[in-house]
């Protein structure tokens, strides 16, 4: 896939349309060898590579990128699946609080030699001893059973634990959504900055080619040494290599953006939004740790800690007996050897208690306590990390903003110095070393401004995410 800027694509389109407007009126006239030749040429232009490039170009704004990422980003899809799983576990926890209804039916047939040839006394005078078969025994049993938990401490604690886990999953998903939005902003503007670096390198290449032509003209007149031409030509070759390297960085930046946006197709992206001017902080110090407690990742871990606490209580509830209400209706129907049909009801309260289960209960309690301790440690570590991130992001924001202001002021000075040096070189007052140094300084000034602008914009968005001061995907200008 080759990198083509929007200007190059527009230029190809205008050239193709101009060729078509010239050729197609000739088709409508009388057929002639010249008209047929021009017709063939016009049709061949329709298959120009520029047309293919235009059809494979996809315009993409920052807003479209953010919307695409929220819908298709793999990390968000994974977190949404985890949230759905937490909701499913919460629904499963209702099992220990709601009734269980079951229906069973059994068809019986017992055929054994024990029931064959059984001695039997027939009444009469005199009584006779005979043998009779009583098998096989056949019958049907059907029943309906309802079990309603009356007291199940473990189920109650499991319900509370699942509810906290759902809240934690939702907060984690919300935080992940903001993190993905920040990643999209960084990647999108990173790709835009990479494209602008290409334009800066091309500008420097044109300046180097102009210096080469100037050196060749002066060398032909015997005003400069041939080594000046060699150095100018070396500079041109170096800038061509830099342009190629900058184009490769654009391709890599676009590939990373496609990965984040989950774009399976591979069209050339045309990014329509430019990097804005950085915003300035309206405060002098970052937010304190008290405000950082409202961060959603910290709140999510607090909910997870509460869930772990309920998990300890759930594990300890295994030592507490459970009470259930049992209701059962049963019908028995038999054909052989006796024919009868009976129905019956059963109502009972059952007590289930397992005071010892081979240390499994004690092990479950220890495991739950260890999980609670781990979650508490993670929460403490996240609080310290959040404070460090807020302070660091705020300091980086101010530093990047100052760097951008200084870099912006240096562009005009570098351009003026280059123009002055070119004039002095033409008059023989400066040598090629000074001219090449002026070109290098101008390119460095342009590159510094691009990098500083991008760094200041991203630093501001990172601070907003760090303290959750708004949507990180919304650019503050």
C-alpha positions in Angstrom: 0.0 0.0 0.0 1.5 3.3 -1.0 1.1 6.6 0.8 -0.7 9.3 -1.3 -1.7 12.7 0.2 -5.1 14.2 -0.4 -3.6 16.9 -2.7 -2.0 14.3 -5.0 -5.3 12.4 -5.3 -7.2 15.6 -6.1 -4.5 16.5 -8.7 -4.9 13.1 -10.4 -8.7 13.5 -10.4 -8.6 16.9 -12.0 -6.2 15.7 -14.7 -8.4 12.7 -15.5 -11.5 14.8 -15.7 -9.8 17.3 -18.0 -8.7 14.5 -20.3 -12.2 13.1 -20.4 -13.8 16.5 -21.2 -11.4 16.9 -24.1 -12.0 13.4 -25.5 -15.6 12.6 -25.1 -17.0 15.4 -27.4 -15.0 13.9 -30.2 -16.9 10.6 -29.7 -20.2 12.2 -30.5 -19.0 13.6 -33.9 -18.3 11.7 -37.0 -16.0 8.7 -36.8 -12.5 9.4 -38.0 -9.1 7.8 -37.3 -8.2 10.7 -35.0 -11.5 10.5 -33.2 -11.1 6.8 -32.7 -7.6 7.2 -31.4 -8.6 9.9 -28.9 -11.5 7.7 -27.8 -9.2 4.8 -27.0 -6.9 7.2 -25.2 -9.7 8.6 -23.1 -11.0 5.1 -22.2 -7.6 4.0 -21.2 -7.3 7.0 -18.9 -10.3 5.7 -16.9 -8.1 2.8 -15.8 -5.3 5.1 -14.6 -3.9 4.1 -11.2 -5.1 7.4 -9.8 -8.7 6.3 -10.2 -8.0 3.2 -8.2 -6.3 5.2 -5.5 -9.4 7.5 -5.3 -11.8 4.6 -4.9 -9.6 3.1 -2.2 -9.4 6.3 -0.2 -11.5 6.5 3.0 -12.0 9.9 4.7 -12.0 9.7 8.4 -12.6 12.4 11.0 -11.8 12.3 14.7 -15.5 12.1 15.6 -16.0 9.1 13.3 -12.9 7.5 14.7 -14.2 7.9 18.3 -17.6 6.5 17.4 -16.0 3.5 15.6 -13.7 2.8 18.5 -16.6 2.8 21.0 -18.5 0.3 18.9 -15.8 -2.0 17.5 -12.6 -1.7 19.7 -11.6 -5.2 20.9 -10.8 -4.1 24.4 -14.2 -2.6 24.9 -15.9 -5.6 23.4 -14.0 -7.8 25.9 -15.0 -5.5 28.8 -18.6 -5.5 27.7 -18.5 -9.3 27.7 -17.1 -9.3 31.2 -19.9 -7.0 32.3 -22.5 -9.3 30.8 -20.9 -12.2 32.6 -21.1 -10.4 35.9 -24.8 -9.7 35.3 -25.4 -13.4 34.5 -23.7 -14.4 37.7 -25.9 -12.0 39.6 -29.0 -13.6 38.1 -27.6 -17.0 39.0 -27.4 -15.9 42.6 -31.2 -15.8 42.8 -31.1 -19.6 42.9 -30.6 -19.6 46.7 -33.6 -17.3 47.3 -36.3 -18.4 44.8 -38.2 -21.7 44.7 -37.1 -24.7 42.7 -39.9 -26.6 41.0 -39.1 -30.1 39.6 -41.3 -32.7 37.9 -40.3 -36.4 37.7 -42.0 -39.5 36.3 -40.8 -43.2 36.5 -42.0 -46.3 34.7 -41.3 -49.5 36.8 -41.1 -53.1 35.6 -39.6 -55.7 37.9 -39.2 -59.2 36.4 -37.4 -61.8 38.6 -37.5 -65.5 39.2 -38.4 -64.8 42.9 -42.0 -64.0 41.8 -42.3 -67.2 39.6 -43.7 -70.4 40.9 -44.7 -69.0 44.3 -46.6 -71.7 46.4 -50.3 -70.8 46.8 -53.0 -72.6 48.8 -56.3 -72.6 47.1 -59.3 -72.7 49.5 -61.5 -75.7 49.2 -62.1 -79.2 50.6 -59.5 -80.4 50.6 -57.3 -77.2 50.1 -54.9 -77.5 47.2 -51.3 -76.3 47.1 -50.5 -74.8 43.7 -47.9 -72.6 42.3 -48.6 -69.2 40.7 -46.5 -66.5 39.0 -46.9 -63.0 40.5 -44.5 -61.2 38.1 -43.6 -59.1 36.5 -44.4 -56.1 38.7 -45.4 -53.0 36.7 -46.2 -49.5 37.9 -45.8 -45.8 37.3 -44.8 -43.1 39.7 -45.2 -39.3 38.9 -44.5 -36.4 41.2 -44.2 -32.6 41.4 -41.8 -31.1 44.0 -41.2 -27.5 45.2 -38.4 -26.5 47.4 -38.4 -22.9 48.8 -35.4 -21.7 50.8 -36.4 -20.2 54.1 -33.0 -19.3 55.4 -29.8 -19.5 53.3 -27.2 -17.1 54.5 -24.7 -18.1 51.8 -27.2 -17.2 49.1 -27.9 -13.8 50.6 -24.2 -13.0 50.8 -23.6 -14.3 47.2 -26.4 -12.0 46.0 -24.7 -9.0 47.6 -21.3 -10.0 46.3 -22.7 -10.4 42.7 -24.4 -7.0 42.9 -21.1 -5.3 43.9 -19.3 -7.2 41.1 -21.8 -5.8 38.5 -21.2 -2.3 39.7 -17.5 -2.8 39.5 -17.7 -4.2 36.0 -19.8 -1.2 34.8 -17.4 1.3 36.3 -14.5 -0.5 34.7 -16.2 -0.5 31.3 -16.9 3.3 31.6 -13.2 3.9 32.5 -12.1 1.6 29.7 -14.2 3.6 27.3 -12.4 6.9 28.3 -9.1 5.2 28.0 -9.9 4.0 24.5 -11.1 7.5 23.5 -7.7 8.9 24.7 -5.9 6.2 22.7 -7.9 7.2 19.6 -7.0 10.8 20.1 -3.3 10.0 20.5 -3.2 7.7 17.5 -5.3 9.9 15.2 -3.3 13.0 15.9 -0.1 11.0 15.8 -1.0 9.9 12.2 -1.9 13.5 11.3 1.5 14.7 12.7 3.3 12.0 10.8 1.6 13.3 7.6 2.7 16.8 8.4 6.2 15.6 8.9 6.2 14.3 5.4 5.1 17.7 4.2 7.9 19.3 6.2 10.5 16.9 4.8 9.2 17.6 1.3 9.5 21.3 1.9 13.1 20.8 3.1 13.7 18.7 0.0 12.5 21.5 -2.3 14.8 23.9 -0.4 17.7 21.6 -0.9 17.0 21.2 -4.6 16.9 25.0 -4.9 20.2 25.2 -3.1 21.6 22.6 -5.5 20.5 24.5 -8.6 22.0 27.7 -7.1 25.3 25.9 -6.4 25.4 24.4 -9.9 24.8 27.8 -11.4 27.5 29.4 -9.3 29.9 26.6 -10.1 29.3 27.0 -13.9 30.3 30.6 -13.5 33.4 29.7 -11.4 32.1 31.5 -8.3 32.1 28.4 -6.0 34.2 25.3 -5.7 32.9 22.0 -7.1 32.7 20.6 -3.5 29.8 23.0 -2.9 27.8 21.2 -5.6 28.8 17.8 -4.1 27.6 18.8 -0.7 24.4 20.3 -2.0 23.7 17.1 -4.0 24.4 15.0 -0.9 21.9 17.1 1.0 19.3 16.4 -1.7 19.9 12.7 -1.5 19.7 12.8 2.3 16.4 14.6 2.1 14.9 12.1 -0.4 15.8 9.3 2.1 14.2 11.3 4.9 11.0 11.8 2.9 10.8 8.0 2.3 11.4 7.3 6.0 8.6 9.8 6.9 6.2 8.1 4.5 6.9 4.8 6.2 6.1 6.3 9.5 2.7 7.4 8.1 2.0 3.9 6.9 2.8 2.6 10.4 0.6 5.3 12.1 -2.3 4.5 9.8 -1.9 0.7 10.5 -2.0 1.4 14.2 -5.1 3.5 13.8 -6.8 0.7 11.9 -5.9 -1.8 14.6 -7.5 0.4 17.3 -10.6 1.0 15.2 -10.9 -2.6 14.1 -10.9 -1.7 10.4 -10.6 -5.0 8.5 -10.5 -3.3 5.1 -7.3 -1.7 4.0 -8.1 1.6 2.2 -5.8 4.6 2.2 -7.0 6.8 5.0 -7.5 10.5 4.5 -7.6 12.1 8.0 -9.7 15.3 7.7 -9.1 16.8 11.2 -5.8 18.7 11.9 -4.1 18.9 15.2 -5.6 21.9 17.1 -3.7 24.5 19.1 -3.1 23.2 22.6 -5.3 24.4 25.4 -3.9 26.1 28.5 -4.5 24.9 32.1 -6.9 27.0 34.0 -5.4 26.0 37.4 -1.9 26.2 38.8 -1.8 23.0 40.7 -3.2 19.5 39.9 -6.2 18.1 41.7 -5.6 16.6 45.1 -6.1 13.0 46.2 -9.5 13.8 47.6 -10.8 14.6 44.1 -9.1 11.6 42.6 -11.3 9.3 44.8 -14.1 9.9 42.2 -12.1 8.3 39.4 -14.0 5.4 38.0 -11.2 2.9 38.2 -10.8 3.7 41.9 -14.5 3.4 42.5 -14.5 0.1 40.6 -11.8 -1.3 42.9 -13.8 0.0 45.9 -16.8 -1.9 44.7 -14.6 -5.0 44.1 -13.3 -4.7 47.7 -16.8 -4.7 49.0 -17.5 -7.7 46.8 -14.5 -9.5 48.3 -15.8 -8.6 51.8 -19.1 -10.2 51.0 -17.2 -13.2 49.5 -15.6 -13.8 52.9 -19.0 -13.7 54.6 -20.3 -16.0 51.9 -17.6 -18.5 52.6 -18.2 -18.3 56.3 -21.9 -19.0 55.8 -21.1 -22.6 55.0 -21.0 -23.3 58.8 -24.5 -22.0 59.2 -27.4 -24.4 58.6 -30.0 -23.9 55.8 -33.7 -24.2 56.2 -36.0 -25.2 53.3 -39.7 -25.7 52.8 -40.5 -28.9 50.9 -43.8 -29.6 49.2 -44.3 -32.7 47.1 -47.3 -34.3 45.3 -46.9 -37.9 44.2 -49.1 -40.4 42.3 -48.6 -44.2 42.2 -50.3 -46.4 39.6 -49.8 -50.2 39.4 -51.3 -52.8 37.1 -49.7 -56.1 38.2 -49.8 -58.1 40.3 -52.2 -55.8 42.1 -54.1 -53.0 40.5 -54.4 -49.8 42.4 -53.9 -46.1 42.1 -52.8 -43.9 45.0 -51.9 -40.2 45.4 -50.3 -38.4 48.3 -49.0 -35.0 49.5 -45.9 -34.2 51.5 -45.1 -30.9 53.3 -42.0 -30.6 55.4 -39.3 -28.2 56.6 -35.8 -29.6 56.1 -32.6 -28.6 57.9 -29.3 -29.0 56.2 -26.1 -28.5 58.1 -22.6 -29.6 57.4 -20.3 -28.7 60.4 -17.3 -30.4 58.9 -16.5 -31.1 55.2 -12.9 -32.1 55.2 -11.4 -28.6 55.6 -13.0 -27.4 52.3 -15.0 -24.8 54.2 -11.9 -23.5 56.1 -9.9 -23.4 52.9 -12.7 -21.4 51.1 -12.7 -18.9 54.0 -8.9 -18.5 53.8 -9.1 -18.1 50.0 -11.8 -15.4 50.3 -9.7 -13.5 52.9 -6.6 -13.6 50.7 -8.7 -12.3 47.7 -9.9 -9.4 49.9 -6.4 -8.6 51.0 -5.2 -8.6 47.4 -8.0 -6.3 46.3 -7.2 -3.9 49.2 -3.6 -3.8 48.2 -4.5 -3.1 44.6 -6.8 -0.3 45.7 -4.0 1.4 47.7 -1.6 1.0 44.9 -4.0 2.5 42.4 -4.6 5.5 44.7 -0.9 6.2 44.8 -0.6 5.7 41.0 -3.5 8.0 40.4 -1.9 10.8 42.4 1.4 10.3 40.6 -0.3 10.3 37.2 -2.2 13.5 38.0 1.0 15.3 39.1 3.1 14.0 36.2 0.4 14.7 33.6 -0.1 18.2 34.8 3.7 18.9 34.8 4.0 17.4 31.3 1.1 19.5 30.1 2.7 22.7 31.2 6.1 21.7 29.9 4.8 20.6 26.5 2.8 23.8 26.2 5.9 25.9 26.9 7.9 23.9 24.4 5.2 24.5 21.7 5.2 28.2 22.4 8.9 28.4 22.0 8.9 26.2 18.9 6.2 28.3 17.3 8.3 31.4 17.8 11.4 29.8 16.4 9.8 28.9 13.0 9.7 32.5 11.7 13.2 33.1 12.9 14.5 30.0 11.1 12.7 30.9 7.9 14.2 34.4 8.0 17.7 33.0 8.7 17.4 30.6 5.7 16.2 33.3 3.4 19.0 35.6 4.5 21.7 32.9 4.2 20.5 32.0 0.7 20.9 35.6 -0.4 24.4 35.9 1.2 25.4 32.6 -0.5 24.3 34.0 -3.8 26.4 37.1 -3.2 29.4 35.0 -2.1 29.3 36.2 1.5 28.5 32.7 3.0 29.7 29.3 2.0 27.8 26.0 1.5 28.3 25.0 5.2 26.3 28.0 6.4 23.6 27.4 3.8 23.2 23.7 4.8 23.2 24.6 8.4 20.4 27.1 7.8 18.4 24.5 6.0 18.9 22.0 8.8 17.7 24.6 11.4 14.6 25.4 9.4 13.6 21.7 9.2 14.4 21.3 12.8 12.2 24.2 13.8 9.3 22.9 11.7 9.7 19.4 13.2 9.9 20.8 16.8 6.7 22.7 16.3 4.8 19.7 15.0 6.1 17.4 17.8 5.5 20.0 20.5 1.9 20.8 19.3 1.1 17.1 19.3 2.7 16.6 22.7 0.9 19.5 24.3 -2.5 18.4 22.9 -2.0 14.8 24.1 -0.7 15.9 27.5 -3.8 18.0 28.1 -6.0 15.0 27.2 -4.0 12.7 29.5 -4.4 15.1 32.4 -8.2 15.2 31.8 -8.3 11.4 31.9 -6.1 11.3 34.9 -8.4 13.5 37.0 -11.5 12.7 35.0 -12.1 16.3 34.2 -14.4 15.7 31.2 -14.4 13.4 28.2 -10.9 12.7 27.0 -12.2 12.3 23.5 -13.5 15.9 23.5 -10.7 18.3 22.5 -10.5 21.5 24.5 -9.3 24.4 22.4 
